[in-house]
């Protein structure tokens, strides 16, 4: 396996506050990597740096060996990185299918003139058909294809979370960042989500995951990195992390079954 994503000595400061301090993380292709730590440890900040929302004060982000540090978010999506957010960000009064179609905007080739004349433009028609087919495939993966014409706001909480993942998949990524995907889910929904993430991994996608549910993380991840006050204090397999005294003291508090 080769490293798909590398964070090299990433530091970011907001005024006098160092939110992330010289963090190094390497994620191999085809794996599920989790990032854990207490609230305020810098986990979502790391995601924001990877996806171009923040530019680090120092350090580099490498994706497929290319330096993408400070690249605009839309360009990072085009390069093959997609993400979900802690707070659901759907278009509630649009259908499930329309929400997923939006995710493919970064892959479309038609210009404005072609789009507005699409009724007589076979190229636009072909592209629209491909967008719909790809969107339905993403919905099949998250088991929402049967609800394609429902408004997103009418879905259950767990279904909305899955719809966000489908929209990320629609961008055709090689790396998918999931920011607390299991938050607010009941145990059955979490089991469904776990199977879904493994299915996505089997599609040769790499998963970078932030999550507070330790049982979920330990049962799903190949490797785990731990942040505390912006610094990485441990990295290793789930078994190693559960036994690490620094992790136990800083975050877990006790061993996880």
C-alpha positions as CSV (number, residue, x, y, z in Angstrom):
1,X,0.0,0.0,0.0
2,X,1.1,3.6,-0.7
3,X,0.2,6.8,1.2
4,X,-2.7,8.5,-0.4
5,X,-2.8,11.4,2.1
6,X,0.1,12.8,4.1
7,X,0.0,15.6,6.6
8,X,3.5,16.9,7.3
9,X,4.1,19.0,10.4
10,X,0.8,20.7,10.1
11,X,0.4,23.7,12.4
12,X,-2.4,26.3,12.4
13,X,-2.8,29.3,14.7
14,X,-5.7,31.5,15.2
15,X,-4.4,34.7,16.8
16,X,-2.5,33.5,19.9
17,X,-4.1,30.1,19.9
18,X,-2.4,27.1,18.4
19,X,-5.2,24.8,17.3
20,X,-3.1,22.2,15.6
21,X,0.6,21.7,16.5
22,X,3.0,19.9,14.2
23,X,0.7,17.0,13.4
24,X,1.9,14.2,11.1
25,X,-0.5,11.7,9.7
26,X,-0.1,9.3,6.8
27,X,-3.0,7.4,5.4
28,X,-2.5,4.4,3.1
29,X,-4.8,3.8,0.1
30,X,-7.8,1.5,0.7
31,X,-7.7,1.8,4.5
32,X,-10.0,3.2,7.1
33,X,-8.2,5.7,9.4
34,X,-9.9,7.3,12.4
35,X,-8.9,10.5,14.1
36,X,-10.1,10.8,17.7
37,X,-9.7,13.1,20.7
38,X,-11.6,15.2,23.2
39,X,-13.8,18.1,22.1
40,X,-11.6,21.0,20.9
41,X,-8.6,18.7,20.2
42,X,-8.4,19.9,16.6
43,X,-10.1,17.1,14.7
44,X,-12.4,19.1,12.5
45,X,-9.7,21.7,12.1
46,X,-7.6,19.0,10.5
47,X,-10.5,18.1,8.1
48,X,-10.8,21.8,7.2
49,X,-7.1,22.0,6.4
50,X,-7.3,18.9,4.2
51,X,-10.3,20.2,2.3
52,X,-8.9,23.7,1.8
53,X,-11.3,25.6,4.1
54,X,-8.2,26.6,6.2
55,X,-4.7,27.1,5.1
56,X,-2.1,25.9,7.7
57,X,0.3,28.3,9.3
58,X,3.0,25.9,8.4
59,X,3.4,22.3,7.1
60,X,2.1,20.5,4.0
61,X,-0.8,18.5,2.8
62,X,0.1,15.9,0.2
63,X,-2.5,14.0,-1.8
64,X,-1.3,11.3,-4.2
65,X,2.1,12.9,-3.8
66,X,0.9,16.4,-4.9
67,X,1.2,19.3,-2.6
68,X,-2.4,20.6,-2.2
69,X,-1.7,22.9,0.8
70,X,-4.1,25.9,0.6
71,X,-5.8,24.8,-2.6
72,X,-9.3,26.0,-3.1
73,X,-12.0,23.6,-1.8
74,X,-13.7,23.1,-5.2
75,X,-10.3,22.2,-6.7
76,X,-9.6,19.7,-3.9
77,X,-13.0,18.1,-4.6
78,X,-12.0,17.8,-8.3
79,X,-8.8,16.1,-7.3
80,X,-10.7,13.4,-5.5
81,X,-11.4,14.4,-1.9
82,X,-15.0,14.5,-0.6
83,X,-16.3,15.1,2.9
84,X,-19.4,15.2,5.2
85,X,-19.8,17.7,8.1
86,X,-20.7,17.4,11.8
87,X,-24.0,19.3,11.1
88,X,-26.2,18.0,8.3
89,X,-26.0,20.3,5.3
90,X,-28.7,19.2,2.9
91,X,-31.1,21.1,0.7
92,X,-34.3,20.2,2.6
93,X,-36.8,21.3,-0.1
94,X,-35.0,19.4,-2.9
95,X,-35.5,15.7,-3.5
96,X,-33.0,13.1,-2.4
97,X,-32.0,12.5,-6.0
98,X,-31.5,16.3,-6.6
99,X,-29.3,16.5,-3.5
100,X,-27.0,13.8,-4.9
101,X,-26.9,15.3,-8.4
102,X,-25.5,18.5,-6.9
103,X,-22.5,16.5,-5.8
104,X,-21.6,15.9,-9.4
105,X,-21.4,19.5,-10.4
106,X,-17.6,19.4,-10.1
107,X,-17.5,16.7,-12.8
108,X,-19.7,18.3,-15.4
109,X,-18.3,19.7,-18.6
110,X,-21.2,21.6,-20.0
111,X,-21.0,25.4,-20.0
112,X,-23.8,27.8,-19.2
113,X,-24.9,28.2,-22.8
114,X,-25.0,24.4,-23.3
115,X,-27.0,24.0,-20.2
116,X,-29.7,26.5,-21.1
117,X,-30.0,25.0,-24.6
118,X,-30.0,21.5,-23.3
119,X,-33.3,20.6,-24.9
120,X,-31.7,20.5,-28.3
121,X,-28.1,19.8,-27.3
122,X,-27.4,16.0,-27.3
123,X,-24.1,16.5,-25.4
124,X,-25.9,18.0,-22.5
125,X,-28.6,15.4,-22.6
126,X,-26.0,12.6,-22.5
127,X,-24.3,14.2,-19.5
128,X,-27.6,14.7,-17.7
129,X,-28.4,11.0,-18.2
130,X,-24.9,10.0,-16.8
131,X,-25.4,12.3,-13.8
132,X,-28.7,10.6,-13.0
133,X,-27.3,7.1,-13.4
134,X,-24.3,7.9,-11.2
135,X,-26.5,9.5,-8.6
136,X,-28.8,6.5,-8.4
137,X,-25.7,4.2,-8.0
138,X,-24.6,6.4,-5.0
139,X,-28.1,6.1,-3.6
140,X,-28.1,2.3,-4.0
141,X,-24.9,2.1,-2.0
142,X,-26.5,4.0,1.0
143,X,-29.8,2.1,0.5
144,X,-31.9,5.2,-0.3
145,X,-32.7,4.7,-4.0
146,X,-36.3,3.9,-3.2
147,X,-36.7,7.3,-1.6
148,X,-35.1,9.2,-4.5
149,X,-38.2,11.5,-5.1
150,X,-38.8,12.3,-1.5
151,X,-37.8,15.7,-0.1
152,X,-34.6,15.5,1.9
153,X,-36.2,17.2,4.9
154,X,-38.7,14.3,5.2
155,X,-36.0,11.7,5.7
156,X,-35.2,10.4,9.2
157,X,-32.0,11.7,10.9
158,X,-30.1,8.5,10.0
159,X,-31.2,8.6,6.4
160,X,-30.1,12.2,6.1
161,X,-26.7,11.3,7.3
162,X,-26.5,8.5,4.7
163,X,-27.7,11.0,2.0
164,X,-24.8,13.2,2.8
165,X,-22.5,10.3,2.3
166,X,-24.2,9.6,-1.1
167,X,-23.6,13.2,-2.2
168,X,-19.9,12.8,-1.3
169,X,-19.7,9.6,-3.3
170,X,-21.3,11.3,-6.3
171,X,-18.2,13.5,-6.6
172,X,-16.3,10.3,-7.5
173,X,-13.6,10.6,-4.8
174,X,-10.7,8.4,-3.9
175,X,-10.7,9.8,-0.3
176,X,-13.8,10.3,1.7
177,X,-13.7,12.3,5.0
178,X,-16.5,11.5,7.4
179,X,-17.0,14.0,10.2
180,X,-18.9,12.3,13.1
181,X,-21.1,10.2,10.7
182,X,-22.6,8.2,13.6
183,X,-23.5,11.2,15.8
184,X,-27.2,11.0,16.9
185,X,-27.8,7.5,15.5
186,X,-29.3,4.6,17.4
187,X,-27.4,1.3,17.7
188,X,-29.2,-0.2,14.7
189,X,-28.5,2.8,12.5
190,X,-24.8,2.6,13.6
191,X,-24.6,-1.0,12.6
192,X,-26.1,-0.2,9.2
193,X,-23.7,2.7,8.8
194,X,-20.7,0.5,9.7
195,X,-21.7,-2.1,7.0
196,X,-22.1,0.8,4.5
197,X,-18.6,2.2,5.2
198,X,-17.1,-1.2,4.8
199,X,-18.9,-1.5,1.5
200,X,-17.5,1.8,0.4
201,X,-14.0,0.7,1.4
202,X,-14.5,-2.4,-0.8
203,X,-15.0,0.0,-3.7
204,X,-11.3,0.9,-3.4
205,X,-12.0,4.1,-1.5
206,X,-10.0,5.4,1.4
207,X,-11.9,6.6,4.5
208,X,-10.7,9.3,7.0
209,X,-13.0,9.3,9.9
210,X,-13.7,11.6,12.9
211,X,-16.0,10.0,15.5
212,X,-16.7,10.1,19.2
213,X,-18.3,6.6,19.5
214,X,-15.3,4.5,20.6
215,X,-17.0,1.2,20.0
216,X,-17.8,2.3,16.5
217,X,-14.2,3.5,15.9
218,X,-12.5,0.4,17.4
219,X,-14.7,-2.0,15.4
220,X,-14.2,-0.2,12.1
221,X,-10.8,1.4,11.8
222,X,-7.6,-0.1,10.5
223,X,-5.5,2.5,12.3
224,X,-6.2,5.4,14.7
225,X,-4.5,8.7,15.4
226,X,-5.3,10.5,18.7
227,X,-5.2,14.3,19.2
228,X,-5.1,16.1,22.5
229,X,-4.9,19.9,22.7
230,X,-3.9,20.0,19.0
231,X,-1.0,17.6,19.3
232,X,-0.9,14.0,18.1
233,X,-0.2,11.9,21.2
234,X,-0.6,8.4,19.7
235,X,-1.1,6.4,16.5
236,X,-1.6,2.7,16.0
237,X,-4.0,-0.2,15.6
238,X,-7.3,-0.2,17.7
239,X,-5.7,-2.7,20.0
240,X,-2.6,-0.5,20.6
241,X,-4.7,2.6,21.1
242,X,-6.9,1.0,23.7
243,X,-3.8,0.1,25.8
244,X,-1.9,3.3,25.3
245,X,-1.7,5.0,28.8
246,X,-1.6,8.5,27.3
247,X,-4.8,7.9,25.3
248,X,-6.5,6.4,28.3
249,X,-5.5,9.4,30.5
250,X,-6.4,12.0,27.8
251,X,-9.6,10.7,26.3
252,X,-10.8,7.1,26.8
253,X,-10.6,7.1,30.6
254,X,-10.8,3.3,30.6
255,X,-10.3,0.4,28.2
256,X,-13.0,-0.1,25.6
257,X,-14.5,-3.6,25.2
